[in-house]
Amino acid sequence: MSKDAKAAIAEFQEVINMTPKELKSWLQTEESQAVEQKKEEESIGHQSGRKIIEILQKKKIDIRMTTLLI
C-alpha cells in the first residue's frame, strides 16, 4: 500500500468518531435531517454518512484508495 493510501486511511480513522451503529442511529435523528444542501430527496450529508458506514463495515484489507474518495 502506498504512503498516500496509508495516510488517507489514517486520516479517515482519525476524523470518524462514530461506529457504524452509532452513525446509522444518528442519521435517523431530527438533528441529522436539519440540513441545507440536498441532492434529490436525500441530503448530501446523508449520502456521505451511508458511504462512511459502508467503509467502516469493510475489513481493513478490503479498503482501497478509491473507496476513500467519497
Biopython code that builds the backbone (N, CA, C, O; Angstrom):
import numpy as np
from Bio.PDB.StructureBuilder import StructureBuilder

atoms = [
    (1, "MET", "N", (0.854, -1.170, 0.000)),
    (1, "MET", "CA", (0.000, 0.000, 0.000)),
    (1, "MET", "C", (0.900, 1.232, 0.000)),
    (1, "MET", "O", (1.894, 1.276, 0.724)),
    (2, "SER", "N", (0.561, 2.215, -0.795)),
    (2, "SER", "CA", (1.381, 3.421, -0.899)),
    (2, "SER", "C", (1.262, 4.274, 0.365)),
    (2, "SER", "O", (0.345, 4.108, 1.169)),
    (3, "LYS", "N", (2.214, 5.185, 0.510)),
    (3, "LYS", "CA", (2.185, 6.094, 1.659)),
    (3, "LYS", "C", (0.936, 6.970, 1.628)),
    (3, "LYS", "O", (0.355, 7.259, 2.674)),
    (4, "ASP", "N", (0.518, 7.395, 0.427)),
    (4, "ASP", "CA", (-0.688, 8.215, 0.305)),
    (4, "ASP", "C", (-1.930, 7.472, 0.776)),
    (4, "ASP", "O", (-2.774, 8.032, 1.475)),
    (5, "ALA", "N", (-2.032, 6.201, 0.386)),
    (5, "ALA", "CA", (-3.175, 5.393, 0.802)),
    (5, "ALA", "C", (-3.166, 5.193, 2.312)),
    (5, "ALA", "O", (-4.206, 5.295, 2.961)),
    (6, "LYS", "N", (-1.998, 4.911, 2.867)),
    (6, "LYS", "CA", (-1.897, 4.730, 4.321)),
    (6, "LYS", "C", (-2.268, 6.015, 5.046)),
    (6, "LYS", "O", (-2.960, 5.982, 6.064)),
    (7, "ALA", "N", (-1.807, 7.150, 4.521)),
    (7, "ALA", "CA", (-2.113, 8.439, 5.134)),
    (7, "ALA", "C", (-3.617, 8.732, 5.058)),
    (7, "ALA", "O", (-4.203, 9.237, 6.016)),
    (8, "ALA", "N", (-4.232, 8.416, 3.928)),
    (8, "ALA", "CA", (-5.674, 8.642, 3.774)),
    (8, "ALA", "C", (-6.464, 7.784, 4.756)),
    (8, "ALA", "O", (-7.418, 8.260, 5.371)),
    (9, "ILE", "N", (-6.073, 6.532, 4.902)),
    (9, "ILE", "CA", (-6.755, 5.636, 5.841)),
    (9, "ILE", "C", (-6.580, 6.130, 7.275)),
    (9, "ILE", "O", (-7.532, 6.134, 8.055)),
    (10, "ALA", "N", (-5.374, 6.543, 7.615)),
    (10, "ALA", "CA", (-5.106, 7.049, 8.970)),
    (10, "ALA", "C", (-5.931, 8.300, 9.248)),
    (10, "ALA", "O", (-6.486, 8.442, 10.338)),
    (11, "GLU", "N", (-6.019, 9.208, 8.280)),
    (11, "GLU", "CA", (-6.799, 10.433, 8.466)),
    (11, "GLU", "C", (-8.287, 10.110, 8.609)),
    (11, "GLU", "O", (-8.972, 10.685, 9.454)),
    (12, "PHE", "N", (-8.780, 9.192, 7.784)),
    (12, "PHE", "CA", (-10.182, 8.772, 7.865)),
    (12, "PHE", "C", (-10.488, 8.236, 9.257)),
    (12, "PHE", "O", (-11.487, 8.616, 9.868)),
    (13, "GLN", "N", (-9.628, 7.354, 9.756)),
    (13, "GLN", "CA", (-9.844, 6.757, 11.071)),
    (13, "GLN", "C", (-9.756, 7.804, 12.180)),
    (13, "GLN", "O", (-10.391, 7.658, 13.224)),
    (14, "GLU", "N", (-8.984, 8.843, 11.959)),
    (14, "GLU", "CA", (-8.828, 9.893, 12.961)),
    (14, "GLU", "C", (-10.071, 10.786, 13.046)),
    (14, "GLU", "O", (-10.461, 11.202, 14.137)),
    (15, "VAL", "N", (-10.687, 11.079, 11.911)),
    (15, "VAL", "CA", (-11.801, 12.029, 11.917)),
    (15, "VAL", "C", (-13.172, 11.384, 12.112)),
    (15, "VAL", "O", (-14.119, 12.066, 12.502)),
    (16, "ILE", "N", (-13.292, 10.105, 11.852)),
    (16, "ILE", "CA", (-14.578, 9.435, 12.050)),
    (16, "ILE", "C", (-14.658, 8.978, 13.506)),
    (16, "ILE", "O", (-13.886, 8.129, 13.950)),
    (17, "ASN", "N", (-15.602, 9.556, 14.233)),
    (17, "ASN", "CA", (-15.669, 9.296, 15.671)),
    (17, "ASN", "C", (-16.913, 8.519, 16.092)),
    (17, "ASN", "O", (-17.302, 8.547, 17.260)),
    (18, "MET", "N", (-17.531, 7.830, 15.146)),
    (18, "MET", "CA", (-18.712, 7.020, 15.453)),
    (18, "MET", "C", (-18.541, 5.624, 14.868)),
    (18, "MET", "O", (-17.871, 5.432, 13.853)),
    (19, "THR", "N", (-19.154, 4.669, 15.524)),
    (19, "THR", "CA", (-19.208, 3.314, 14.967)),
    (19, "THR", "C", (-20.291, 3.309, 13.892)),
    (19, "THR", "O", (-21.101, 4.234, 13.831)),
    (20, "PRO", "N", (-20.319, 2.278, 13.041)),
    (20, "PRO", "CA", (-21.399, 2.211, 12.050)),
    (20, "PRO", "C", (-22.786, 2.253, 12.699)),
    (20, "PRO", "O", (-23.691, 2.913, 12.190)),
    (21, "LYS", "N", (-22.948, 1.555, 13.812)),
    (21, "LYS", "CA", (-24.244, 1.531, 14.510)),
    (21, "LYS", "C", (-24.620, 2.927, 15.013)),
    (21, "LYS", "O", (-25.764, 3.359, 14.870)),
    (22, "GLU", "N", (-23.649, 3.626, 15.603)),
    (22, "GLU", "CA", (-23.914, 4.975, 16.108)),
    (22, "GLU", "C", (-24.275, 5.926, 14.959)),
    (22, "GLU", "O", (-25.185, 6.744, 15.087)),
    (23, "LEU", "N", (-23.566, 5.811, 13.856)),
    (23, "LEU", "CA", (-23.823, 6.682, 12.715)),
    (23, "LEU", "C", (-25.193, 6.397, 12.106)),
    (23, "LEU", "O", (-25.912, 7.326, 11.738)),
    (24, "LYS", "N", (-25.560, 5.118, 11.998)),
    (24, "LYS", "CA", (-26.896, 4.760, 11.494)),
    (24, "LYS", "C", (-27.976, 5.372, 12.378)),
    (24, "LYS", "O", (-28.951, 5.931, 11.876)),
    (25, "SER", "N", (-27.802, 5.266, 13.684)),
    (25, "SER", "CA", (-28.781, 5.836, 14.624)),
    (25, "SER", "C", (-28.864, 7.341, 14.480)),
    (25, "SER", "O", (-29.960, 7.901, 14.465)),
    (26, "TRP", "N", (-27.720, 8.010, 14.373)),
    (26, "TRP", "CA", (-27.705, 9.464, 14.262)),
    (26, "TRP", "C", (-28.368, 9.920, 12.968)),
    (26, "TRP", "O", (-29.068, 10.932, 12.955)),
    (27, "LEU", "N", (-28.156, 9.192, 11.893)),
    (27, "LEU", "CA", (-28.763, 9.576, 10.613)),
    (27, "LEU", "C", (-30.285, 9.529, 10.661)),
    (27, "LEU", "O", (-30.944, 10.101, 9.792)),
    (28, "GLN", "N", (-30.851, 8.861, 11.656)),
    (28, "GLN", "CA", (-32.303, 8.776, 11.799)),
    (28, "GLN", "C", (-32.868, 9.863, 12.704)),
    (28, "GLN", "O", (-34.085, 9.948, 12.871)),
    (29, "THR", "N", (-32.012, 10.695, 13.292)),
    (29, "THR", "CA", (-32.488, 11.737, 14.203)),
    (29, "THR", "C", (-32.978, 12.966, 13.439)),
    (29, "THR", "O", (-32.635, 13.179, 12.276)),
    (30, "GLU", "N", (-33.796, 13.770, 14.133)),
    (30, "GLU", "CA", (-34.268, 15.033, 13.559)),
    (30, "GLU", "C", (-33.095, 15.973, 13.295)),
    (30, "GLU", "O", (-33.081, 16.700, 12.302)),
    (31, "GLU", "N", (-32.120, 15.950, 14.185)),
    (31, "GLU", "CA", (-30.954, 16.822, 14.031)),
    (31, "GLU", "C", (-30.243, 16.570, 12.700)),
    (31, "GLU", "O", (-29.831, 17.509, 12.018)),
    (32, "SER", "N", (-30.108, 15.312, 12.345)),
    (32, "SER", "CA", (-29.427, 14.995, 11.089)),
    (32, "SER", "C", (-30.283, 15.353, 9.876)),
    (32, "SER", "O", (-29.770, 15.514, 8.769)),
    (33, "GLN", "N", (-31.580, 15.474, 10.094)),
    (33, "GLN", "CA", (-32.482, 15.829, 8.997)),
    (33, "GLN", "C", (-32.476, 17.333, 8.706)),
    (33, "GLN", "O", (-32.898, 17.764, 7.632)),
    (34, "ALA", "N", (-32.000, 18.121, 9.658)),
    (34, "ALA", "CA", (-31.983, 19.575, 9.510)),
    (34, "ALA", "C", (-30.741, 19.978, 8.717)),
    (34, "ALA", "O", (-29.725, 20.386, 9.279)),
    (35, "VAL", "N", (-30.851, 19.854, 7.419)),
    (35, "VAL", "CA", (-29.715, 20.132, 6.548)),
    (35, "VAL", "C", (-30.107, 21.179, 5.513)),
    (35, "VAL", "O", (-31.284, 21.452, 5.281)),
    (36, "GLU", "N", (-29.094, 21.744, 4.911)),
    (36, "GLU", "CA", (-29.344, 22.782, 3.918)),
    (36, "GLU", "C", (-29.184, 22.280, 2.492)),
    (36, "GLU", "O", (-29.960, 22.655, 1.613)),
    (37, "GLN", "N", (-28.205, 21.451, 2.258)),
    (37, "GLN", "CA", (-27.888, 21.049, 0.894)),
    (37, "GLN", "C", (-28.460, 19.676, 0.585)),
    (37, "GLN", "O", (-28.120, 18.689, 1.238)),
    (38, "LYS", "N", (-29.320, 19.621, -0.404)),
    (38, "LYS", "CA", (-29.905, 18.337, -0.783)),
    (38, "LYS", "C", (-29.586, 18.033, -2.236)),
    (38, "LYS", "O", (-29.497, 18.922, -3.083)),
    (39, "LYS", "N", (-29.419, 16.757, -2.489)),
    (39, "LYS", "CA", (-29.246, 16.270, -3.854)),
    (39, "LYS", "C", (-30.368, 15.254, -4.035)),
    (39, "LYS", "O", (-30.334, 14.167, -3.459)),
    (40, "GLU", "N", (-31.347, 15.614, -4.830)),
    (40, "GLU", "CA", (-32.555, 14.827, -4.984)),
    (40, "GLU", "C", (-33.297, 14.815, -3.653)),
    (40, "GLU", "O", (-33.451, 15.869, -3.036)),
    (41, "GLU", "N", (-33.755, 13.665, -3.196)),
    (41, "GLU", "CA", (-34.536, 13.591, -1.954)),
    (41, "GLU", "C", (-33.665, 13.510, -0.710)),
    (41, "GLU", "O", (-34.082, 13.925, 0.371)),
    (42, "GLU", "N", (-32.470, 12.985, -0.856)),
    (42, "GLU", "CA", (-31.593, 12.757, 0.294)),
    (42, "GLU", "C", (-30.516, 13.839, 0.354)),
    (42, "GLU", "O", (-29.991, 14.265, -0.675)),
    (43, "SER", "N", (-30.198, 14.274, 1.560)),
    (43, "SER", "CA", (-29.164, 15.298, 1.700)),
    (43, "SER", "C", (-27.796, 14.724, 1.351)),
    (43, "SER", "O", (-27.566, 13.517, 1.425)),
    (44, "ILE", "N", (-26.910, 15.612, 0.977)),
    (44, "ILE", "CA", (-25.540, 15.207, 0.655)),
    (44, "ILE", "C", (-24.876, 14.604, 1.889)),
    (44, "ILE", "O", (-24.112, 13.646, 1.778)),
    (45, "GLY", "N", (-25.163, 15.160, 3.060)),
    (45, "GLY", "CA", (-24.607, 14.622, 4.301)),
    (45, "GLY", "C", (-25.051, 13.194, 4.577)),
    (45, "GLY", "O", (-24.271, 12.366, 5.048)),
    (46, "HIS", "N", (-26.318, 12.916, 4.277)),
    (46, "HIS", "CA", (-26.826, 11.557, 4.476)),
    (46, "HIS", "C", (-26.176, 10.591, 3.497)),
    (46, "HIS", "O", (-25.852, 9.460, 3.860)),
    (47, "GLN", "N", (-25.988, 11.024, 2.274)),
    (47, "GLN", "CA", (-25.312, 10.177, 1.291)),
    (47, "GLN", "C", (-23.894, 9.868, 1.765)),
    (47, "GLN", "O", (-23.441, 8.725, 1.693)),
    (48, "SER", "N", (-23.203, 10.891, 2.249)),
    (48, "SER", "CA", (-21.844, 10.694, 2.764)),
    (48, "SER", "C", (-21.856, 9.780, 3.975)),
    (48, "SER", "O", (-20.991, 8.914, 4.114)),
    (49, "GLY", "N", (-22.833, 9.970, 4.852)),
    (49, "GLY", "CA", (-22.943, 9.130, 6.043)),
    (49, "GLY", "C", (-23.125, 7.656, 5.687)),
    (49, "GLY", "O", (-22.512, 6.784, 6.304)),
    (50, "ARG", "N", (-23.961, 7.384, 4.699)),
    (50, "ARG", "CA", (-24.164, 5.996, 4.279)),
    (50, "ARG", "C", (-22.882, 5.412, 3.695)),
    (50, "ARG", "O", (-22.567, 4.244, 3.925)),
    (51, "LYS", "N", (-22.142, 6.223, 2.938)),
    (51, "LYS", "CA", (-20.879, 5.763, 2.351)),
    (51, "LYS", "C", (-19.853, 5.494, 3.458)),
    (51, "LYS", "O", (-19.104, 4.519, 3.385)),
    (52, "ILE", "N", (-19.817, 6.339, 4.464)),
    (52, "ILE", "CA", (-18.902, 6.144, 5.598)),
    (52, "ILE", "C", (-19.234, 4.838, 6.317)),
    (52, "ILE", "O", (-18.331, 4.094, 6.699)),
    (53, "ILE", "N", (-20.516, 4.559, 6.502)),
    (53, "ILE", "CA", (-20.929, 3.304, 7.141)),
    (53, "ILE", "C", (-20.410, 2.115, 6.326)),
    (53, "ILE", "O", (-19.889, 1.152, 6.888)),
    (54, "GLU", "N", (-20.555, 2.188, 5.010)),
    (54, "GLU", "CA", (-20.053, 1.111, 4.153)),
    (54, "GLU", "C", (-18.554, 0.905, 4.350)),
    (54, "GLU", "O", (-18.085, -0.228, 4.460)),
    (55, "ILE", "N", (-17.811, 2.000, 4.393)),
    (55, "ILE", "CA", (-16.360, 1.908, 4.564)),
    (55, "ILE", "C", (-16.018, 1.320, 5.925)),
    (55, "ILE", "O", (-15.150, 0.453, 6.027)),
    (56, "LEU", "N", (-16.696, 1.789, 6.975)),
    (56, "LEU", "CA", (-16.422, 1.303, 8.325)),
    (56, "LEU", "C", (-16.715, -0.186, 8.469)),
    (56, "LEU", "O", (-16.085, -0.870, 9.275)),
    (57, "GLN", "N", (-17.657, -0.681, 7.699)),
    (57, "GLN", "CA", (-18.028, -2.085, 7.808)),
    (57, "GLN", "C", (-17.108, -3.005, 7.013)),
    (57, "GLN", "O", (-17.197, -4.226, 7.140)),
    (58, "LYS", "N", (-16.238, -2.442, 6.205)),
    (58, "LYS", "CA", (-15.305, -3.263, 5.433)),
    (58, "LYS", "C", (-14.133, -3.677, 6.303)),
    (58, "LYS", "O", (-13.771, -2.994, 7.262)),
    (59, "LYS", "N", (-13.556, -4.800, 5.950)),
    (59, "LYS", "CA", (-12.324, -5.211, 6.604)),
    (59, "LYS", "C", (-11.214, -4.308, 6.086)),
    (59, "LYS", "O", (-11.250, -3.857, 4.941)),
    (60, "LYS", "N", (-10.243, -4.054, 6.926)),
    (60, "LYS", "CA", (-9.156, -3.147, 6.554)),
    (60, "LYS", "C", (-8.514, -3.543, 5.224)),
    (60, "LYS", "O", (-8.160, -2.673, 4.428)),
    (61, "ILE", "N", (-8.363, -4.812, 4.980)),
    (61, "ILE", "CA", (-7.711, -5.282, 3.752)),
    (61, "ILE", "C", (-8.540, -4.952, 2.517)),
    (61, "ILE", "O", (-7.993, -4.843, 1.419)),
    (62, "ASP", "N", (-9.866, -4.791, 2.682)),
    (62, "ASP", "CA", (-10.744, -4.504, 1.552)),
    (62, "ASP", "C", (-10.766, -3.027, 1.161)),
    (62, "ASP", "O", (-11.279, -2.674, 0.099)),
    (63, "ILE", "N", (-10.222, -2.178, 1.999)),
    (63, "ILE", "CA", (-10.264, -0.744, 1.721)),
    (63, "ILE", "C", (-9.196, -0.408, 0.679)),
    (63, "ILE", "O", (-8.021, -0.741, 0.836)),
    (64, "ARG", "N", (-9.625, 0.243, -0.356)),
    (64, "ARG", "CA", (-8.723, 0.694, -1.408)),
    (64, "ARG", "C", (-8.773, 2.213, -1.460)),
    (64, "ARG", "O", (-9.719, 2.819, -0.957)),
    (65, "MET", "N", (-7.789, 2.815, -2.047)),
    (65, "MET", "CA", (-7.745, 4.271, -2.133)),
    (65, "MET", "C", (-9.007, 4.821, -2.791)),
    (65, "MET", "O", (-9.518, 5.856, -2.362)),
    (66, "THR", "N", (-9.516, 4.156, -3.817)),
    (66, "THR", "CA", (-10.719, 4.643, -4.490)),
    (66, "THR", "C", (-11.931, 4.609, -3.572)),
    (66, "THR", "O", (-12.848, 5.411, -3.750)),
    (67, "THR", "N", (-11.964, 3.723, -2.614)),
    (67, "THR", "CA", (-13.061, 3.648, -1.645)),
    (67, "THR", "C", (-13.088, 4.905, -0.795)),
    (67, "THR", "O", (-14.159, 5.373, -0.408)),
    (68, "LEU", "N", (-11.921, 5.451, -0.505)),
    (68, "LEU", "CA", (-11.843, 6.610, 0.376)),
    (68, "LEU", "C", (-12.222, 7.904, -0.312)),
    (68, "LEU", "O", (-12.414, 8.917, 0.360)),
    (69, "LEU", "N", (-12.333, 7.904, -1.604)),
    (69, "LEU", "CA", (-12.703, 9.102, -2.340)),
    (69, "LEU", "C", (-14.218, 9.206, -2.384)),
    (69, "LEU", "O", (-14.860, 8.690, -3.299)),
    (70, "ILE", "N", (-14.780, 9.869, -1.398)),
    (70, "ILE", "CA", (-16.240, 9.973, -1.258)),
    (70, "ILE", "C", (-16.727, 11.112, -2.108)),
    (70, "ILE", "O", (-17.927, 11.386, -2.146)),
]
sb = StructureBuilder()
sb.init_structure("model")
sb.init_model(0)
sb.init_chain("A")
sb.init_seg("    ")
for serial, (resi, resn, name, xyz) in enumerate(atoms, 1):
    if name == "N":
        sb.init_residue(resn, " ", resi, " ")
    sb.init_atom(name, np.array(xyz, "f"), 0.0, 1.0, " ", f" {name:<3s}", serial, name[0])
structure = sb.get_structure()
